[in-house]
Amino acid sequence: MWQVIGSAPSFIIKYGTNKDALTQELTVKTNEIEIKNIIPTNVYYFQIIPADDQGNVIGTPSEIKEINPSSLQAQVTCIVEGIQLRNEQIDDAYYFVWDRVENAEKYFIYRSDTPTTILSEMRKVGETTSTRFEYPFNKDALQEEYAYYAVVAVCPDGKEIQIDQIKEVEV
């Protein structure tokens, strides 16, 4: 991904493993590219050239940028796709349960006593490295009471990604 100064309808990306011979080329209409089938131990060199829709150069090419894929490993973020929160009862204990989020280091649990769809309106009530969180349940309550919970995955790069929607739970 790169920052664009000015504008260009497309970009020619030249790249390769030899700084003096960028032998591979792709054209994209966004300011990012995903290169597949690279060798993680090789160092790659990239140059980005602004172009018009016909592929004609319309600006100054970027400096040649060196990228070492093996150094990017630490920048991995979490992958949260299709993970849903669910409730489970084990004996007299009630739990929020979810599938493990790929690359997550831990999870934060948030709660609100009033309906909300905004995480910042909730308070943090827990932190766990497990994929379950026990929440209080008063089985002797005279009337139904509800609370609203959210679970957030904390990633190695510091990002926090909410898992599923905020859930209404009978407590």
N, C-alpha and C positions, 0 to 999 in steps of 0.2 A: 504494500500500500504506500502511496506517496501523496504529498501535498501538491496541489496545483496552484501556480501563480498565474492569474489570468484565466483563460479558458481555451479548451480544445475539444472538438467533438470526438476525437479518438487519440490513441497513443500506440506507437510502435515500441515494443519492448524487445531489445536485442540482449541476448545473454549467452553465456557459455562459461567454460572452466579456464579459459585463457583470456586474460585482460586485453591482449592485443588482437584477439580474433573471436569476436562475439558471433558465433556461427549459427545460433538459433534465433528465431524471430517469431513474435506473436503480435497481433493487433487487438486492442480492446477498446471499448467505449466507456469504461469506468476508470477510476483512479486506483484500481487494485487488480491483482492477478494471482491466480493459484497455479503454481507449476507442479506437475505431478511427475513421478518416476525419476526423481533426482537421487543422487547418491549422497546420503547424509554426511559422509566423511569428506566429501569434496567441497572446496571453496568455489563459489559461483560469482560471476560478475554480471551486473545489469546496467543497461543504459535505457533511459526513457526518452522518447522523441515525440513531441506533440505533432499531430497530423490532422488533416481535414478528412471528411468522409470518404474521399477517394484514395486516401493513403499518402497524400503529398505532405511533405514536411512543411509545417507552418511556424515553427519556433525553434528555439535553441535547444539542442539535446542536453540532457542532464549530464553531470559528471558521471563517470563509471563508478558504480557502488559495489563494494565487496560484501557478500553475504556468506556467512558460514552456518549452514543449517544445523550443525551439532550445537552451536551456541544458542540457538533459538529454543531448544528443548525446555529450558527453565521458564520460558514465557507461556507455556501451555496453560490454557484456561479450562474451566469445567465444561462438561458437555451435558446439558440438561435438555433431553428430548423425550417427550411422552411420559415423563415420570409423574405419577399421581400420588397424592396423599390419600391414605385410607386409615380407618379406625379399626382397632382390634381390642378385644377384651380377653385377658388371660387371668383366670380366677377373678379376683376382685379389683384388678388393675386395668386401667384403660390407657391405650397407647395410640399415638400417631405413628404410622409406619410408612416407609417409602423405600423404593429401590435405591441402591447406591448410585451416586452421581459420579461419573467418571472424572477422576483427578481431584475431587473435592477433598480438602484437608479436614474440614469440620462443618458443622451445621449450626445455625442460630435459629432459635424458636422465638416467635413473636406472638403476643396475645393482645386482644382488645375485648372489653366487656360490652362494647356497643358495635353495631354493624358498621363495617368500613370496607372499602376496597383499596385503601391507601396504606402501604406499609409504614410510612413515616408517622402515621397516626397511632401506631401500635407500640407496645413496650416489649423490650427483650426480656424473656422469662427463662431462657435456658440456652445451653451450648452443649453439643455432644459430638463425638466422633462416630457414634453408632447411627443406625438407620431407623431408630425408634426413639420416641419421647413419651414418657408417662405424663399424663395430664390429670389434674384432680377431678374426681367425680363424686358428687354427694348423692348416694343412692337413697338417702333418707329425706331428701328435699320434698317439701310439700307441693311444690309446683315446678314445672319444667323451667330450667334456666339454660341459657346458651352463652358461649364465648366464641371468639373468632380467632383462629390461629393461622399462622403462616410459617413456612420453613424456608430458610435461605442457605444455599450452599456457599461456602467460602473457598475460593480457588487459590492455587499456589501463587498466582500473579496479583492477588489482593482483591480481585473482583468478587462481588457478592451477587449471586443469581438466585432469584426466587424460584422455588419449586412449586409448580401447580398454582392454583388460585388460593386466595384466602378462604379458609373453610369454616363454616358454621358448625359448632359441635355442642351437643347437649352435655352440660356439666352438672 
